[in-house]
Protein backbone atom coordinates (compact mmCIF):
# COMPACT_ATOMS: atom_id res chain seq x y z
CA UNK A 1 0.00 0.00 0.00
CA UNK A 2 1.24 3.45 -0.94
CA UNK A 3 0.41 5.09 2.42
CA UNK A 4 0.95 2.25 4.88
CA UNK A 5 0.48 3.60 8.42
CA UNK A 6 0.65 7.24 7.37
CA UNK A 7 -1.42 9.64 9.49
CA UNK A 8 -3.70 12.07 7.65
CA UNK A 9 -6.05 14.92 8.50
CA UNK A 10 -8.77 15.67 5.95
CA UNK A 11 -10.99 18.74 6.29
CA UNK A 12 -14.31 18.88 4.48
CA UNK A 13 -14.38 15.13 4.99
CA UNK A 14 -18.05 14.42 5.51
CA UNK A 15 -19.31 14.32 1.93
CA UNK A 16 -18.53 14.84 -1.74
CA UNK A 17 -14.92 14.71 -2.81
CA UNK A 18 -13.74 14.90 0.83
CA UNK A 19 -15.40 11.59 1.60
CA UNK A 20 -13.91 9.91 -1.48
CA UNK A 21 -10.48 11.28 -0.58
CA UNK A 22 -10.75 9.80 2.92
CA UNK A 23 -11.77 6.35 1.72
CA UNK A 24 -9.07 6.33 -0.97
CA UNK A 25 -6.35 7.23 1.53
CA UNK A 26 -7.66 4.60 3.93
CA UNK A 27 -7.63 1.91 1.25
CA UNK A 28 -3.97 2.75 0.67
CA UNK A 29 -3.10 2.31 4.36
CA UNK A 30 -3.59 5.71 6.01
CA UNK A 31 -5.21 6.33 9.39
CA UNK A 32 -7.41 9.41 9.40
CA UNK A 33 -8.65 12.35 11.42
CA UNK A 34 -11.93 13.32 9.78
CA UNK A 35 -12.88 16.99 10.01
CA UNK A 36 -16.16 18.75 9.19
CA UNK A 37 -18.77 20.74 11.06
CA UNK A 38 -21.39 18.01 11.61
CA UNK A 39 -20.67 14.98 13.79
CA UNK A 40 -23.24 12.57 12.33
CA UNK A 41 -21.74 12.14 8.85
CA UNK A 42 -18.24 12.02 10.35
CA UNK A 43 -19.20 9.18 12.68
CA UNK A 44 -20.60 7.24 9.74
CA UNK A 45 -17.44 7.86 7.72
CA UNK A 46 -15.23 6.85 10.64
CA UNK A 47 -17.00 3.48 10.74
CA UNK A 48 -16.40 3.05 7.00
CA UNK A 49 -12.71 3.85 7.48
CA UNK A 50 -12.48 1.34 10.31
CA UNK A 51 -14.19 -1.32 8.18
CA UNK A 52 -11.14 -1.01 5.90
CA UNK A 53 -8.86 -1.90 8.79
CA UNK A 54 -7.75 1.67 9.52
CA UNK A 55 -8.32 3.98 12.46
CA UNK A 56 -10.76 6.82 11.93
CA UNK A 57 -11.07 9.72 14.35
CA UNK A 58 -14.18 11.89 13.91
CA UNK A 59 -13.30 15.46 14.89
CA UNK A 60 -16.17 17.94 14.34
CA UNK A 61 -14.48 21.31 13.84
CA UNK A 62 -15.22 24.75 12.42
CA UNK A 63 -12.09 25.35 10.36
CA UNK A 64 -12.53 29.13 10.61
CA UNK A 65 -12.19 28.99 14.42
CA UNK A 66 -8.52 29.01 15.39
CA UNK A 67 -8.98 27.61 18.89
CA UNK A 68 -11.13 24.77 17.52
CA UNK A 69 -8.54 23.96 14.83
CA UNK A 70 -5.71 24.02 17.37
CA UNK A 71 -7.62 21.59 19.59
CA UNK A 72 -8.38 19.30 16.63
CA UNK A 73 -4.72 19.12 15.61
CA UNK A 74 -3.67 18.47 19.22
CA UNK A 75 -6.23 15.68 19.47
CA UNK A 76 -4.96 14.12 16.25
CA UNK A 77 -1.39 14.16 17.55
CA UNK A 78 -2.44 12.70 20.89
CA UNK A 79 -4.36 9.92 19.15
CA UNK A 80 -1.87 8.99 16.45
CA UNK A 81 1.45 10.39 17.64
CA UNK A 82 2.27 12.25 14.42
CA UNK A 83 0.72 13.98 11.38
CA UNK A 84 2.07 13.08 7.94
CA UNK A 85 -0.61 14.39 5.59
CA UNK A 86 -3.03 17.33 5.55
CA UNK A 87 -5.75 17.65 2.93
CA UNK A 88 -7.54 21.01 3.04
CA UNK A 89 -10.80 20.18 1.27
CA UNK A 90 -13.29 22.28 3.26
CA UNK A 91 -14.94 24.91 1.11
CA UNK A 92 -18.13 26.74 0.12
CA UNK A 93 -19.34 27.96 -3.27
CA UNK A 94 -20.74 31.35 -2.31
CA UNK A 95 -22.93 33.48 -4.60
CA UNK A 96 -23.66 31.94 -8.01
CA UNK A 97 -24.40 33.89 -11.21
CA UNK A 98 -24.10 37.13 -9.24
CA UNK A 99 -22.24 40.19 -10.57
CA UNK A 100 -19.76 41.69 -8.14
CA UNK A 101 -21.90 44.79 -7.50
CA UNK A 102 -24.72 42.58 -6.21
CA UNK A 103 -22.64 40.40 -3.86
CA UNK A 104 -23.33 41.08 -0.19
CA UNK A 105 -20.20 41.88 1.79
CA UNK A 106 -21.09 39.27 4.41
CA UNK A 107 -21.38 36.59 1.71
CA UNK A 108 -18.00 37.57 0.28
CA UNK A 109 -16.43 37.47 3.75
CA UNK A 110 -17.91 34.03 4.45
CA UNK A 111 -16.39 32.54 1.29
CA UNK A 112 -12.97 33.99 2.10
CA UNK A 113 -13.25 32.80 5.71
CA UNK A 114 -14.04 29.17 4.85
CA UNK A 115 -11.98 28.72 1.69
CA UNK A 116 -8.89 30.70 2.65
CA UNK A 117 -8.79 31.10 6.44
CA UNK A 118 -10.11 27.53 6.68
CA UNK A 119 -7.00 26.38 4.79
CA UNK A 120 -4.56 28.69 6.54
CA UNK A 121 -5.49 27.61 10.09
CA UNK A 122 -5.07 23.81 9.69
CA UNK A 123 -1.85 24.41 7.77
CA UNK A 124 -0.52 26.74 10.47
CA UNK A 125 -1.20 24.26 13.24
CA UNK A 126 0.06 21.04 11.58
CA UNK A 127 3.33 22.51 10.34
CA UNK A 128 5.22 22.55 13.67
CA UNK A 129 4.76 18.76 13.94
CA UNK A 130 5.74 18.21 10.30
CA UNK A 131 8.81 20.42 10.67
CA UNK A 132 9.85 18.55 13.81
CA UNK A 133 9.63 15.17 12.09
CA UNK A 134 11.06 16.55 8.81
CA UNK A 135 8.27 15.06 6.75
CA UNK A 136 4.89 16.22 5.52
CA UNK A 137 2.50 16.36 2.57
CA UNK A 138 -0.11 19.11 2.24
CA UNK A 139 -2.68 19.34 -0.54
CA UNK A 140 -4.96 22.36 -0.81
CA UNK A 141 -8.11 21.85 -2.86
CA UNK A 142 -8.44 24.94 -5.03
CA UNK A 143 -10.25 24.93 -8.38
CA UNK A 144 -9.94 25.94 -12.00
CA UNK A 145 -11.51 29.25 -10.93
CA UNK A 146 -8.12 29.87 -9.30
CA UNK A 147 -6.47 29.68 -12.74
CA UNK A 148 -8.78 31.94 -14.76
CA UNK A 149 -11.36 34.66 -14.41
CA UNK A 150 -14.79 33.29 -13.52
CA UNK A 151 -17.61 35.64 -14.45
CA UNK A 152 -20.30 36.15 -11.79
CA UNK A 153 -18.32 34.18 -9.16
CA UNK A 154 -16.05 36.91 -7.78
CA UNK A 155 -16.01 35.68 -4.18
CA UNK A 156 -15.30 32.06 -5.05
CA UNK A 157 -12.70 32.86 -7.70
CA UNK A 158 -10.93 35.31 -5.39
CA UNK A 159 -10.65 32.68 -2.68
CA UNK A 160 -9.24 30.08 -5.07
CA UNK A 161 -6.69 32.47 -6.57
CA UNK A 162 -5.60 33.28 -3.03
CA UNK A 163 -5.16 29.57 -2.28
CA UNK A 164 -2.81 29.28 -5.22
CA UNK A 165 -0.60 32.05 -3.86
CA UNK A 166 -0.80 30.64 -0.34
CA UNK A 167 0.27 27.21 -1.61
CA UNK A 168 3.31 28.54 -3.46
CA UNK A 169 4.42 30.71 -0.56
CA UNK A 170 4.13 27.96 2.05
CA UNK A 171 5.94 25.54 -0.28
CA UNK A 172 8.91 27.92 -0.35
CA UNK A 173 8.91 28.30 3.43
CA UNK A 174 8.72 24.62 4.37
CA UNK A 175 10.56 22.97 1.49
CA UNK A 176 13.84 22.95 3.43
CA UNK A 177 12.07 20.82 6.06
CA UNK A 178 11.16 18.10 3.50
CA UNK A 179 7.50 19.13 3.33
CA UNK A 180 5.60 19.15 0.03
CA UNK A 181 2.75 21.63 -0.47
CA UNK A 182 0.67 21.49 -3.64
CA UNK A 183 -2.68 22.75 -4.89
CA UNK A 184 -5.19 20.58 -6.71
CA UNK A 185 -7.54 22.38 -9.08
CA UNK A 186 -10.71 20.41 -9.84
CA UNK A 187 -13.01 21.57 -12.57
CA UNK A 188 -16.71 21.21 -11.99
CA UNK A 189 -17.26 17.91 -10.16
CA UNK A 190 -20.40 15.82 -10.53
CA UNK A 191 -22.61 15.60 -7.44
CA UNK A 192 -24.80 17.75 -5.21
CA UNK A 193 -22.69 20.89 -5.64
CA UNK A 194 -22.75 20.67 -9.44
CA UNK A 195 -26.51 20.02 -9.37
CA UNK A 196 -27.02 23.15 -7.25
CA UNK A 197 -24.81 25.19 -9.56
CA UNK A 198 -26.75 24.06 -12.61
CA UNK A 199 -30.08 24.84 -10.93
CA UNK A 200 -28.99 28.33 -9.88
CA UNK A 201 -27.57 29.15 -13.30
CA UNK A 202 -30.67 27.80 -15.01
CA UNK A 203 -32.94 29.90 -12.82
CA UNK A 204 -31.07 33.13 -13.58
CA UNK A 205 -30.72 32.41 -17.29
CA UNK A 206 -34.21 31.03 -17.87
CA UNK A 207 -32.72 27.72 -19.00
CA UNK A 208 -33.21 24.14 -17.86
CA UNK A 209 -30.65 22.56 -15.54
CA UNK A 210 -29.98 19.97 -18.23
CA UNK A 211 -29.01 22.69 -20.71
CA UNK A 212 -26.56 24.24 -18.24
CA UNK A 213 -25.07 20.81 -17.52
CA UNK A 214 -24.62 20.11 -21.23
CA UNK A 215 -22.94 23.50 -21.70
CA UNK A 216 -20.29 22.46 -19.19
CA UNK A 217 -19.80 19.08 -20.88
CA UNK A 218 -19.46 20.66 -24.32
CA UNK A 219 -16.63 22.87 -23.00
CA UNK A 220 -14.60 19.88 -21.81
CA UNK A 221 -12.00 18.37 -24.13
CA UNK A 222 -12.85 14.86 -22.93
CA UNK A 223 -16.61 15.54 -22.97
CA UNK A 224 -17.09 14.03 -19.54
CA UNK A 225 -17.61 15.51 -16.10
CA UNK A 226 -15.01 14.98 -13.40
CA UNK A 227 -16.16 12.76 -10.52
CA UNK A 228 -15.01 12.80 -6.92
CA UNK A 229 -12.90 9.68 -7.37
CA UNK A 230 -10.87 11.46 -10.06
CA UNK A 231 -9.94 14.06 -7.43
CA UNK A 232 -9.21 11.42 -4.81
CA UNK A 233 -6.85 9.63 -7.21
CA UNK A 234 -4.92 12.85 -7.84
CA UNK A 235 -4.70 13.57 -4.10
CA UNK A 236 -3.33 10.07 -3.54
CA UNK A 237 -0.60 10.72 -6.10
CA UNK A 238 0.37 14.05 -4.53
CA UNK A 239 0.67 12.62 -1.00
CA UNK A 240 2.53 9.50 -2.10
CA UNK A 241 6.26 9.10 -2.64
CA UNK A 242 5.56 9.17 -6.39
CA UNK A 243 5.28 12.98 -6.08
CA UNK A 244 8.24 13.41 -3.72
CA UNK A 245 9.89 16.09 -5.89
CA UNK A 246 6.75 18.12 -6.60
CA UNK A 247 5.97 21.18 -4.50
CA UNK A 248 4.32 24.56 -5.03
CA UNK A 249 2.51 23.15 -8.06
CA UNK A 250 -1.02 23.56 -9.41
CA UNK A 251 -2.39 20.24 -10.64
CA UNK A 252 -5.58 20.48 -12.69
CA UNK A 253 -8.18 17.70 -12.98
CA UNK A 254 -11.05 19.00 -15.08
CA UNK A 255 -11.53 16.86 -18.19
CA UNK A 256 -9.84 19.56 -20.23
CA UNK A 257 -12.26 22.36 -19.31
CA UNK A 258 -9.52 24.95 -18.81
CA UNK A 259 -7.36 24.19 -21.85
N, C-alpha and C positions, 0 to 999 in steps of 0.2 A: 504494500500500500504506500502511496506517495506521501502521506502525512501521518505515518504511524506514530501515535502518542504525542502528536503536536497539540498544543492548547490554543484554542481560538475564541475570540469574542466576536459576535456578529450582532450589529445593531439593525433595527428594522427587520427582526428575524421572524416575526409572527406569521407573515403571509407573503404572497407574491414571490418575487425573485429572492427575497431574504430567506424564505422557507426553503426554497430549492437549493440555495447556497449552503445552508446549514446541513441538509441531508446529504449533499454531495461531499462536503468536507468530512462528515461522519463516516460515510461509506469508504472514504480513503484513509480512515484511521484517526481522525482528530476528535478530541473531546471538546465540548462547546459550552460557553456561557451565552445564553440566548437573551437578547435584550430587545424589549419593545415596551409600550406603555401598558398594555393590558395583560393581566396574568393568565387568564383562561387559555387563550391560544398558545401562550408560551408553555404552559403545563402540558398541553396536548403534544406540542412539538418535542418537548423534553422526553416524553415517553416514547415517541418515534425514534429519537436519537438513541435512547437506551435499548430499544429493540434491535438496534444494529450492533449492539455490543460496546457502545461508547457511553461516556458519562455526559449527561446534559443538565446544566444548571440554569433554571429559569430565573431571570433577574429583571423583574419589571422596573423600568427606569425611564424618566423623562430626560432625553439626551441634551436638552437645553438647560438643564439644572445642574450647575457645576458640583454642588455638594452630593447630589444623587449619583452623578457619574463617578465621582471620586469613591463613593461607597461601593458602587458596583464593581469597579476595578479592584478595589481592596478585597472584596468578597471573592472575586475570581482568583486572585493570587492566593488567598487563604485556602481556597478549595483545591486548586490544582498545583500550586507551588510556583508557577511561572506563566507567562503569556507570550506565545510565539507569533500569533496571527491576530490582526484586527481587521475586520471588514466593516466599513462605515456605509451601511446600506439604508439607514433611516432617511426618509425624505417625504416631502409633500409637493403637490403639483401647483398649488396656488391658483390665481385667477386664470381662466381659459378664455381665449378669443376676446380679450379685453385690452383696448388700447391704453397706453401708459397714462393718459390723462384721466382715465376712468378708474384706475386701480386705487383702492383705499390704502392709505398709508399703513394702517394696522395689518392689512393682508400682505403687503410687501414685507413688512417687518417679520411677520410670522414665517414666511418662506425663507428669508435669510436666517432667521433663528434656528429653524429645524435643519435646513440643508447645509448651512455653513457652520454656525456655532455648534450644531449637533454633530459635526464631523471634527471640528477643532477640539472640543472638550474630551471625547474619548481618546483622541490622538495624544493630546497633552498628558493625560494621566496614565497611558500605557507606556509611553516612551521611557520614563526612568527605569522601569523593569527591563525593557528591551535593551537599553544602553548598558545596564549592569551585566546582562548575560551575553552581550555582544551578538545578538541575533534577533531579527524581527522581520515580519512581512506585514505591510499595511496596504490595503486596497480601498480607495475611495470611489464609491459609485457616483459618477457624474452623469453625463448624458451628451448626446450629439448637440444639444442646445448649448453646451459649453464649448462648441467648436465653430459655431456659426451664429448669425443673427436669427432670432426666432420671433417673427411678427406676432404681436398680441399676447406674448408670454414674457413680458419684461422682467417680472419678479423671478420667475423660474430660471430664465436664461442667465440673468445676473448671478444667481446663486451658483449655477453650474460653471460659469466662467471663473468665478472666484475659487471654486474647488480646484480647478485646473492650476491656478496660480499657487494655491496653498500646497497642493501636491508637489509641485516642482520645488518650491522653497524648502519644504520639510525634507524632501529627498536630499537636497544639498547639505542640510544641517546634520542629518543623521547617517549619511552614507559612510563616513569614517568609522561608524560604530557597527558596520555590517548589517544595516537595516535598509530594506528595500521599500520604497513608497511609490505606488503607481495609481493612476486613475483609470477606471474602466468607464467607457462611454457607450451605454446602450442606446440604440434607437428606440422607437416606440415598441413596447413589449406587450404581446397579447395577454389579456386577462382583464380583471375588473377595472384597472386604471385606464387601459386603452378604451374599454367600453364606455367609461364615463367621459373620456375625452371626445370620443366620436359623438356621443349624445349631445354634449355641450356645444360642439362645433355645429352639429346638424341643426340644433335649435336656433342658433344665432344666424346661420346662413339660410335657413328655410329648406334644408336638404333632409334626406333620410340618413340615419346612422350608417346604413350599408354603403351609401354613396361616399361618405367621408372615409370609411374604412378602405374602400376600393381605391380612393385617391392616394392614400398612404401606400398601398400595395403597388400601385402603378409607378410610384416614384422610387421603388427599390430595385436595384440591379438584379437581385435574385428572385424578385416577385414573390417573396414570402416574408411573413411577419416573424420577427424574433420572438422566441419563447423564453421563459424564465430559465430553462435548463441550458440554453445557449449561454446565458450570462454566468450561470453557475460553473459551466465548463471553463470559461475564460478566467474566472476567479481562481479556480483550482490550479490552472496553469501558473498564474501570477504568484501564488503563495507556495508553489512547489519549487524544488531545486532546479527544475527545468528553466526557470526564469531568474536564476541567481545573479545574472549580470544585467538585469533590467531594472532601472529605477528612474523616477521622474517622468515616466512615459504616459502617454494617452493612448489607450488601446480601445479601438472602436469595434462594437459588435452590433451591426444594424442592417444586415442584409444588403448593404450597398446603398443605403438611403442618402448618405452624405457625400457620395463620390461625385 
